[in-house]
Amino acid sequence: MGVVRWACLVRSGSPQLARIQIHPMAYLCHAGPMDPWPAFVAAVAERHGVGDVALAGEHGISASTFYRRTAREGWPRPAPRVRLHPTSRPSVQRDLVVAAASCPHPVAASQETAAWLHGLEARPPSHPTVLVPHGAKVAFEEAIARRLRVVQSRWFEPSDVVAIAGVPTLSVPALLLSCAALPLDRLRARLIDVFHRQLASPVEVEARLERAGPIRGRATLRRCCEQLAGLQVESHFQWEVAEELQRLGYRPERGTRHLDTADGIGLTIDVPLPLWQVAVEPDGDAFHRTREQRRIDRRREAAFASTEWSRVPVDWRDWHLEREHVLRAIDAAIAAQRRRGIGRGQIPPRRNAGRRSA
């Protein structure tokens, strides 16, 4: 303080002015710590309006101050140690954070709820699910308990929990363990989506499965991981088409194939039939394609024209409602390729394709 005062005396030449100039510094040096409440409220906002004693403690706020100030400001009480900011709105995320904050055990969004938080589902389930350790005594407030479904698990570990937008959620490998009992098609579709988005790898899922011990659906989950390991599969529809063509004897490659093109961009063939160089392309719902998707389709058609491959687009509705029509289109493409000399020595699996190529 003396050094600052002397510097001010030199600049101003007046003791009185020097005292005025150093007064703000003296105030800051002797002032107490800043109010931690605004930072606490900001953290509450990031947790969807949910505050609790533990979060208050992380910001240097005592439990008594937390209870007193939230009561004065009119924060609702969803659980004994939890309060809701008055401006927060009801949501699935808020219920999940309240459940986690009011339970002494690890709690995480699970199954379809976790899939929604990871971006694998477009909408949250009507009855969100949370996972807790086996034997945990959970006593949520009645209003929360009515909206959530609680599942206990022996394999659940604290390391399985990640925070997504402030919500405790199962990690992707743990999420897949929680879905292991799904029907085979739904489980495989979930795995394909996860692996295609690179949210986890088959190796990571199998490693977590190994640590889990006996769980329902363990063998099915492991078999699906082994089937998909090393394959590039973009959708369950692609897998479904390849599976049916394999059953019928078309011998498709499992997984996508990259094809070099004259424009240097290249093509990815979803379901290649390499014996006849026929590219079967499951297109999803062609009736609801965006302008950008249609532009990409036109580029693909032009790129295929510069190759030896023949493209057969397959619409989802046609595949499920008029499959015979789709198979005839594939047979016609095979016959045309054989007339060009591609795969002439390979007999198609269906008689109509053989007659067309005769």
C-alpha positions in Angstrom: 0.0 0.0 0.0 2.9 2.4 0.8 4.4 1.9 -2.6 1.2 2.7 -4.4 0.6 5.8 -2.2 4.1 7.1 -2.9 3.6 6.6 -6.7 0.4 8.5 -6.5 2.1 11.3 -4.5 4.7 11.7 -7.3 2.0 11.9 -10.0 -0.4 14.2 -8.3 1.8 16.2 -6.0 -1.0 16.4 -3.4 -1.3 14.2 -0.3 -5.1 14.7 -0.4 -5.4 13.6 -4.0 -3.1 10.6 -3.3 -5.5 9.3 -0.7 -8.4 9.7 -3.1 -6.6 7.7 -5.8 -5.6 4.8 -3.6 -9.0 4.5 -2.0 -10.4 2.0 -4.6 -7.4 -0.2 -4.3 -7.7 -0.2 -0.5 -11.3 -1.2 -0.8 -10.6 -4.1 -3.1 -7.7 -5.3 -0.9 -10.0 -5.4 2.2 -13.2 -6.6 0.5 -14.5 -10.1 1.3 -14.8 -12.9 -1.4 -17.4 -12.5 -4.1 -20.9 -14.0 -3.7 -20.7 -17.6 -5.0 -24.5 -17.7 -5.6 -24.5 -16.5 -9.2 -21.9 -19.1 -10.2 -24.0 -21.7 -8.4 -27.2 -20.6 -10.3 -25.3 -20.9 -13.6 -24.2 -24.4 -12.8 -27.9 -25.2 -11.8 -29.0 -24.0 -15.3 -26.5 -26.4 -16.9 -28.2 -29.2 -15.0 -31.6 -28.3 -16.3 -32.6 -26.3 -13.3 -31.7 -28.8 -10.6 -29.6 -27.8 -7.6 -28.7 -29.8 -4.5 -26.5 -29.7 -1.4 -23.6 -31.4 -3.1 -23.5 -28.9 -6.0 -23.8 -26.0 -3.6 -20.9 -27.3 -1.6 -18.8 -27.4 -4.8 -19.3 -23.7 -5.0 -18.5 -22.9 -1.4 -22.1 -22.6 -0.2 -23.0 -24.3 3.0 -26.1 -26.5 3.3 -27.8 -24.1 5.7 -27.2 -21.2 3.2 -28.5 -23.4 0.4 -31.7 -24.3 2.2 -32.3 -20.7 3.5 -31.7 -18.9 0.2 -33.7 -21.4 -2.0 -36.6 -21.1 0.5 -36.5 -17.3 0.3 -36.4 -17.3 -3.5 -39.2 -19.9 -3.8 -37.3 -22.9 -5.2 -39.6 -26.0 -5.4 -38.5 -29.1 -3.4 -38.7 -32.3 -5.5 -36.6 -34.3 -3.0 -35.2 -33.7 0.6 -31.7 -32.4 -0.6 -32.7 -31.1 -4.0 -34.3 -27.9 -5.2 -35.5 -26.7 -8.6 -34.8 -23.2 -9.9 -38.1 -21.3 -10.2 -37.7 -20.6 -13.9 -36.9 -24.3 -14.9 -39.4 -26.2 -17.0 -40.4 -29.8 -16.6 -38.5 -32.2 -18.9 -37.2 -35.7 -19.1 -33.7 -34.4 -18.5 -34.8 -32.6 -15.3 -36.4 -35.7 -13.9 -33.3 -37.8 -14.6 -31.0 -35.2 -12.9 -33.4 -35.0 -9.9 -33.3 -38.8 -9.6 -29.5 -38.9 -9.7 -29.2 -36.0 -7.2 -31.6 -37.5 -4.7 -30.1 -41.0 -4.6 -26.9 -41.9 -2.7 -26.0 -44.6 -5.3 -24.9 -44.1 -8.9 -27.9 -43.5 -11.2 -27.8 -43.3 -15.0 -30.2 -43.0 -17.9 -30.5 -46.5 -19.4 -31.8 -48.4 -22.4 -33.9 -46.3 -24.9 -33.5 -43.3 -22.7 -29.7 -43.4 -22.9 -30.0 -44.1 -26.6 -32.0 -40.9 -27.0 -29.5 -38.9 -25.1 -26.7 -40.3 -27.2 -28.6 -39.2 -30.4 -29.5 -42.7 -31.4 -33.3 -42.1 -31.1 -35.3 -39.1 -32.3 -37.6 -38.9 -29.2 -37.4 -39.9 -25.5 -39.4 -42.9 -24.5 -42.8 -42.3 -22.8 -41.5 -43.9 -19.6 -37.8 -43.1 -19.2 -35.5 -45.8 -17.6 -32.8 -45.3 -15.0 -30.2 -47.9 -13.9 -29.0 -48.3 -10.3 -26.7 -50.9 -8.7 -28.3 -54.2 -7.6 -29.6 -54.0 -4.1 -29.6 -50.2 -4.0 -32.4 -48.8 -1.8 -34.1 -46.2 -4.0 -36.8 -43.9 -2.6 -37.6 -41.3 -5.1 -40.3 -38.7 -4.4 -43.7 -40.0 -5.6 -44.0 -37.5 -8.5 -40.6 -38.6 -9.9 -41.2 -42.3 -9.2 -44.4 -42.2 -11.3 -42.5 -40.9 -14.3 -39.4 -43.1 -14.2 -38.8 -46.8 -14.4 -36.0 -48.1 -12.2 -33.9 -51.1 -13.2 -31.3 -52.7 -10.9 -28.2 -54.3 -12.3 -25.3 -56.3 -10.9 -22.9 -55.3 -13.7 -23.5 -51.5 -13.3 -20.3 -49.7 -12.3 -19.7 -46.0 -11.5 -17.3 -45.9 -14.5 -20.2 -46.7 -16.8 -21.7 -43.2 -16.2 -21.0 -40.2 -18.5 -22.6 -36.8 -18.4 -24.5 -35.8 -21.6 -25.7 -32.2 -21.4 -25.6 -32.5 -17.6 -27.6 -35.7 -17.4 -25.9 -38.9 -15.9 -26.1 -41.4 -18.7 -24.7 -44.9 -19.5 -21.7 -44.9 -21.7 -22.3 -46.4 -25.1 -20.7 -49.8 -24.3 -22.8 -50.0 -21.1 -25.9 -48.8 -23.0 -25.5 -51.8 -25.4 -25.3 -54.1 -22.4 -28.5 -52.6 -21.1 -30.1 -53.4 -24.5 -28.7 -57.0 -24.7 -32.1 -58.6 -24.1 -33.8 -56.8 -27.1 -35.1 -59.0 -30.0 -32.2 -59.8 -32.3 -33.2 -57.5 -35.1 -33.5 -54.5 -32.8 -30.3 -55.3 -31.1 -28.4 -55.7 -34.4 -29.9 -52.4 -35.6 -28.7 -50.6 -32.5 -25.2 -52.0 -32.9 -25.0 -51.1 -36.6 -26.1 -47.5 -35.8 -23.5 -47.3 -33.0 -20.6 -48.7 -35.1 -21.5 -46.7 -38.2 -21.4 -43.4 -36.1 -18.2 -44.6 -34.5 -19.6 -44.1 -31.0 -18.0 -47.4 -29.9 -16.2 -50.3 -31.6 -17.0 -54.1 -31.4 -13.8 -54.5 -29.4 -14.9 -52.0 -26.8 -18.3 -53.6 -26.4 -16.9 -57.1 -26.1 -14.4 -55.9 -23.5 -17.2 -54.3 -21.4 -19.2 -57.5 -21.9 -16.4 -59.6 -20.6 -16.2 -57.6 -17.3 -20.0 -57.8 -16.9 -20.3 -61.5 -16.1 -23.6 -63.3 -16.8 -26.3 -61.1 -18.2 -29.4 -61.8 -20.2 -28.7 -61.7 -23.9 -24.9 -62.0 -23.5 -24.5 -64.6 -26.2 -26.6 -62.8 -28.7 -24.8 -59.5 -28.1 -21.4 -61.2 -28.5 -22.5 -63.0 -31.7 -23.7 -59.7 -33.2 -20.4 -58.0 -32.4 -18.5 -60.8 -34.0 -20.7 -60.6 -37.1 -20.2 -56.9 -37.5 -16.5 -56.7 -36.6 -14.5 -55.4 -39.6 -17.6 -54.7 -41.7 -18.8 -51.3 -42.9 -22.6 -51.5 -42.6 -24.5 -48.2 -42.8 -28.0 -49.3 -41.8 -30.0 -52.3 -40.7 -31.9 -52.1 -43.9 -28.7 -52.7 -45.8 -28.0 -55.7 -43.5 -31.5 -57.0 -44.0 -31.2 -56.9 -47.8 -27.8 -58.6 -47.8 -29.1 -61.3 -45.4 -32.0 -62.1 -47.6 -29.9 -62.2 -50.8 -27.4 -64.5 -49.0 -30.3 -66.8 -48.1 -31.5 -66.9 -51.7 -28.0 -67.7 -53.0 -26.9 -64.4 -54.6 -23.7 -64.5 -52.5 -23.4 -60.8 -51.7 -20.4 -59.3 -49.9 -21.2 -58.5 -46.3 -20.4 -54.8 -45.8 -19.7 -52.0 -48.2 -17.2 -52.0 -51.0 -15.3 -48.9 -52.2 -15.1 -48.4 -56.0 -12.8 -46.0 -57.8 -14.5 -43.7 -60.4 -13.4 -41.5 -63.2 -14.2 -38.3 -61.2 -11.8 -39.3 -58.5 -14.5 -39.2 -55.8 -15.2 -42.9 -55.7 -18.4 -44.8 -54.8 -19.4 -46.9 -51.9 -21.5 -50.0 -52.8 -23.9 -51.0 -50.1 -24.6 -54.6 -51.1 -22.2 -55.8 -53.9 -22.9 -58.9 -55.9 -19.3 -59.3 -57.2 -20.0 -62.4 -59.3 -21.9 -60.2 -61.8 -20.8 -56.8 -60.7 -24.3 -55.8 -59.7 -24.5 -53.0 -57.0 -27.7 -53.4 -54.9 -28.4 -50.1 -53.2 -30.9 -50.0 -50.3 -32.2 -46.4 -50.4 -34.4 -46.2 -47.4 -37.6 -44.2 -48.1 -37.3 -42.7 -51.6 -40.5 -40.8 -51.1 -39.1 -38.5 -48.4 -35.6 -37.8 -49.8 -34.3 -34.3 -49.5 -33.0 -32.2 -52.4 -29.4 -32.8 -51.4 -30.0 -36.5 -51.2 -31.5 -36.5 -54.7 -28.5 -34.5 -56.0 -26.2 -37.2 -54.5 -28.3 -39.9 -56.1 -27.9 -38.2 -59.6 -24.1 -38.0 -59.1 -24.0 -41.7 -58.1 -26.0 -42.7 -61.2 -23.6 -40.7 -63.4 -20.6 -42.2 -61.6 -21.9 -45.8 -62.0 -22.3 -45.2 -65.7 -18.5 -44.9 -66.0 -17.9 -48.3 -64.4 -18.6 -51.9 -65.2 -21.1 -52.2 -62.4 -24.8 -52.1 -62.8 -26.8 -50.3 -60.1 -30.1 -51.6 -58.7 -31.7 -49.1 -56.2 -34.0 -50.8 -53.7 -36.6 -48.7 -51.9 -37.6 -49.7 -48.4 -41.3 -49.8 -49.2 -40.8 -51.9 -52.3 -38.6 -54.3 -50.4 -41.2 -54.9 -47.8 -44.4 -54.7 -49.9 -43.3 -55.9 -53.4 -40.1 -57.9 -52.8 -40.7 -60.1 -55.9 -40.6 -56.9 -58.0 -37.2 -56.0 -56.5 -35.8 -59.5 -57.0 -36.9 -59.4 -60.6 -35.0 -56.1 -61.1 -31.9 -57.7 -59.6 -32.3 -60.7 -61.8 -32.7 -58.5 -64.9 -29.5 -56.6 -64.0 -27.6 -60.0 -63.6 -28.9 -61.1 -67.0 -27.8 -57.9 -68.6 -24.3 -58.2 -67.1 -24.0 -61.8 -68.3 -24.9 -60.8 -71.8 -22.0 -58.4 -71.6 -19.8 -61.2 -70.6 -19.6 -60.4 -66.9 -20.2 -63.4 -64.7 -21.3 -65.6 -67.7 -19.9 -68.7 -66.0 -21.7 -68.0 -62.8 -25.3 -69.4 -62.7 -27.8 -67.1 -61.0 -29.7 -68.5 -58.1 -33.2 -68.0 -59.6 -34.5 -69.7 -62.8 -36.0 -66.5 -64.3 -32.6 -64.9 -64.3 -31.1 -67.9 -66.0 -33.8 -67.9 -68.7 -33.3 -64.2 -69.3 -29.6 -64.7 -69.9 -29.9 -67.7 -72.1 
